[in-house]
Amino acid sequence: MDLQALSDFNLVAAHGGFGRASRVSGRSKATLSRRVAELEQQLGVRLIERGAQRLRLTEDGQALHDRTDGPLAEIAEAGEAVVSGAAIPRGRLRVSVPVVLAHVAFGRIGAQFARACPEVRLEIVAEDRWVDPVEDGYDLVIRVDPAPDDRLFGRRVLYGERLIVAHPDLPQPPAIAARAGDPPVRAVALIASSPDVTWRLPAAGGGERLLRPEPVLWVSSLLMVRDAVLAGAGAAMLPRMLVADDLASGRLALWGPLAGPRTEVWALQSSRRLISAKVRAFLDIVEAAFAAVTLAPLP
């Protein structure tokens, strides 16, 4: 049964005619008449007797109106309640975040979201593994430079810069283009990184200067790289977000931004889901927090 046609029939029945129903609903008499006729055709019975001056429900029409008018009104009220409630962030929100980002930013982001949306139970899981939002039960997956996936969609929430930083006491190479025979730079590196790396940085007066890092320490996480650099082990390439506070306080010195494409941080979710109010509110807070870091001037 066509519920829209049934709703139009009940509208006409409740107001005693097509004219009154048209004035109340703002729909044309012709449309209402056509929809009621279609419903009669579907059911195979006459629902309304149309006289010259007035309209009368048939016995079948009266029975149909009595049995469906209340339930249809309840369905409409339920729909309005869902729409109204959907605008208020509430329920459970599960987010997967890379370990470094989680430790650097998402404690503060989570606290801000909890204050703004007290009816949401926020769960942030720090992990670097590949996850499936549907299979693993996540509303959002935050990832750095994610590989394309047709099953996921989202938005970029941060452009990340990679910086070469070191302890202030470590002598910085001259800000000129590298020359053959220049000594390598003592460095700290990730175990997973390539051993043959050249850092390309802007040179004074234009062009680039090339630094050849020579790792004296290999570690398995960026957090360990940062701690080792703070302790004076050597220079390292680290994401701006991870060292922004250290640079601002003078605990680390900036040698320069790394040339090449910037990293991208994306918030991804299943394409089979609509963006709920709680997800939208969380993303707004994430973008605002990341924008503050991205737009802050480098020392």
C-alpha positions in Angstrom: 0.0 0.0 0.0 1.2 3.5 -0.9 1.7 5.3 2.5 1.7 8.7 0.9 -1.6 8.0 -0.9 -3.0 6.6 2.4 -1.9 9.8 4.2 -3.6 12.0 1.6 -6.8 9.9 1.9 -6.8 10.4 5.7 -6.1 14.1 5.2 -9.2 14.4 3.0 -11.3 12.3 5.3 -10.3 14.2 8.4 -11.2 17.6 6.8 -14.3 16.5 5.0 -13.4 17.3 1.5 -10.6 18.0 -1.0 -11.0 21.8 -0.8 -10.4 22.0 2.9 -7.6 19.4 2.8 -6.0 21.4 0.0 -6.1 24.6 2.0 -4.7 23.0 5.1 -1.9 21.1 3.4 -1.0 23.5 0.6 -1.3 20.7 -1.9 -3.6 21.0 -5.0 -7.1 19.5 -5.1 -6.2 17.8 -8.3 -3.2 16.1 -6.7 -5.2 14.9 -3.6 -8.0 13.6 -5.9 -5.5 11.7 -8.0 -3.7 10.2 -5.0 -7.0 9.0 -3.5 -8.1 7.6 -6.8 -4.8 5.7 -7.1 -5.4 4.3 -3.6 -8.9 3.1 -4.5 -7.4 1.5 -7.6 -4.7 -0.3 -5.5 -7.3 -1.6 -3.0 -10.0 -2.4 -5.5 -12.7 -0.6 -3.5 -14.4 2.8 -3.4 -13.4 4.8 -0.4 -15.2 8.1 -1.1 -18.5 9.0 -2.6 -18.2 12.3 -4.4 -21.4 14.3 -4.5 -22.1 17.6 -6.2 -21.9 19.5 -2.9 -20.2 17.3 -0.5 -18.2 14.1 0.0 -19.0 11.0 2.0 -16.8 8.1 3.1 -18.0 4.7 2.1 -18.2 2.0 4.7 -14.8 0.7 3.5 -13.4 4.2 3.5 -14.6 4.9 7.1 -13.1 1.6 8.3 -9.8 2.4 6.6 -9.7 5.9 8.1 -10.5 4.7 11.6 -7.8 2.0 11.6 -5.0 4.0 9.9 -5.3 7.6 10.9 -3.8 7.2 14.4 -0.9 4.9 13.4 0.1 7.2 10.5 0.1 10.2 12.9 2.3 8.2 15.3 4.7 7.3 12.4 4.9 11.0 11.4 5.6 12.0 15.0 8.3 9.3 15.3 10.0 10.6 12.2 10.0 14.2 13.5 11.5 13.0 16.8 14.3 11.1 15.0 15.1 14.1 12.8 15.1 16.4 15.8 17.2 14.1 17.9 19.7 13.5 15.0 20.7 17.1 15.3 22.0 16.6 18.9 25.2 14.6 19.3 24.6 11.6 21.5 25.4 7.9 21.7 28.7 6.2 21.3 31.5 7.4 19.1 34.5 5.1 18.4 37.6 6.6 16.8 40.9 4.9 15.7 43.9 7.2 15.7 47.6 6.6 14.9 49.7 6.2 18.1 51.8 9.3 17.7 48.8 11.6 16.8 46.8 10.1 19.7 49.6 10.9 22.2 50.3 14.3 20.8 46.9 15.7 20.2 43.9 13.5 20.9 43.9 13.7 24.6 43.2 17.4 24.5 40.8 17.0 21.5 38.9 14.3 23.4 38.6 16.4 26.5 37.3 19.4 24.5 34.8 17.1 22.7 33.6 15.6 26.1 32.9 19.1 27.4 31.1 20.2 24.2 29.1 17.0 23.8 28.4 15.5 27.2 25.7 13.0 25.8 28.3 11.2 23.7 30.5 8.4 25.0 33.8 9.0 23.1 36.3 6.1 22.8 39.7 6.9 21.2 41.9 3.9 20.4 45.5 4.5 19.6 46.8 2.0 17.0 48.7 1.9 13.7 47.2 -1.2 12.2 44.9 -1.1 9.2 41.3 -1.2 10.3 37.9 -1.7 8.6 35.4 0.9 10.1 32.5 -1.5 9.7 34.2 -4.8 10.7 36.0 -3.2 13.6 33.1 -1.0 14.8 34.6 2.4 14.3 32.7 5.6 13.4 35.9 7.3 12.3 39.4 6.2 11.3 42.2 8.9 11.4 45.2 8.0 9.2 48.3 9.7 7.8 48.7 9.5 4.0 46.1 6.6 3.7 46.1 4.5 0.6 43.0 5.0 -1.6 40.1 2.7 -0.7 36.8 2.8 -2.7 34.9 1.6 0.4 35.9 4.7 2.4 35.4 8.4 2.1 36.2 11.3 4.3 38.0 14.6 4.4 41.5 15.9 4.9 41.9 17.5 8.3 45.5 18.4 8.3 48.4 19.1 5.9 51.5 18.1 7.9 55.1 19.4 7.5 58.2 17.4 8.1 60.9 19.3 9.9 64.6 18.7 10.5 65.2 19.5 14.2 68.0 19.0 16.7 69.1 19.9 20.2 70.1 23.6 20.3 73.6 22.6 21.3 74.2 20.5 18.2 76.0 22.7 15.6 73.8 23.4 12.6 75.4 22.9 9.1 75.8 26.2 7.1 72.7 27.4 5.3 74.2 27.0 1.8 74.1 24.3 -0.8 76.0 21.1 0.0 79.4 20.6 -1.4 81.2 17.3 -2.3 83.0 16.0 0.7 80.8 17.8 3.3 80.7 15.6 6.5 77.5 13.7 7.3 75.1 14.9 10.0 74.8 12.9 13.2 71.2 11.7 13.3 68.5 9.6 14.9 66.3 7.5 12.6 63.4 5.1 12.5 64.3 1.4 12.1 61.8 1.2 9.2 63.3 4.1 7.3 65.7 3.8 4.4 69.5 3.9 5.3 70.3 5.9 2.2 68.4 9.2 2.8 69.3 12.8 1.8 67.5 15.7 3.5 66.7 18.5 1.1 66.2 21.9 2.8 65.8 25.5 1.5 69.2 27.2 1.2 70.0 30.8 1.8 69.5 32.9 -1.3 67.4 30.2 -3.0 68.0 26.7 -4.1 68.4 23.8 -1.8 71.0 22.5 0.7 71.5 18.8 1.0 72.3 17.1 4.3 73.3 13.5 4.5 72.2 12.0 7.9 74.3 9.4 9.5 72.2 7.6 12.1 73.9 6.9 15.4 70.7 5.5 16.9 67.9 3.5 15.3 64.5 3.3 17.2 61.1 2.0 16.4 58.8 5.0 17.0 58.6 8.7 16.4 58.1 9.3 20.1 61.4 7.6 20.8 63.1 9.6 18.0 61.9 12.9 19.6 63.1 11.9 23.1 66.5 11.0 21.7 66.8 14.3 19.8 65.8 16.2 23.0 68.6 14.3 24.8 71.1 15.5 22.2 71.7 12.2 20.3 71.5 13.9 16.9 69.2 15.6 14.3 66.1 14.0 13.0 63.2 14.4 10.6 59.9 14.7 12.7 56.4 15.9 12.0 55.7 19.5 12.9 52.8 18.6 15.2 55.1 16.4 17.3 57.7 19.0 17.9 55.7 22.3 17.8 55.8 22.8 21.5 59.5 21.9 21.8 60.4 24.5 19.0 58.3 27.2 20.6 59.9 26.7 24.0 63.5 26.5 22.6 64.0 22.9 23.7 64.7 22.1 20.0 66.2 24.1 17.2 64.7 24.1 13.7 67.2 23.4 10.8 64.5 23.8 8.2 61.4 22.2 6.6 61.9 19.2 4.5 61.4 19.8 0.7 58.8 17.7 -1.1 55.1 16.9 -0.7 53.5 17.5 2.7 51.9 14.6 4.6 48.1 14.5 4.8 46.0 13.5 7.7 42.5 12.1 6.8 39.4 11.3 8.7 37.8 8.3 7.0 34.5 6.5 7.5 32.4 3.9 5.7 30.7 5.2 2.6 27.7 3.2 3.7 27.1 5.5 6.6 25.6 9.0 6.8 27.6 11.6 8.7 25.9 11.8 12.1 25.8 14.9 14.3 28.3 13.3 16.7 30.8 12.6 13.9 30.4 16.1 12.5 30.9 17.7 15.9 34.0 15.7 16.5 35.5 16.6 13.1 34.8 20.3 13.7 36.9 20.1 16.9 39.7 18.1 15.2 40.0 20.6 12.3 40.0 23.6 14.7 42.8 22.0 16.8 44.9 21.1 13.8 44.4 24.5 12.2 45.9 26.1 15.2 49.1 24.0 14.8 49.3 24.4 11.0 48.9 28.1 11.0 51.3 28.8 13.9 54.5 30.4 12.5 57.7 28.4 12.7 60.4 29.8 15.0 
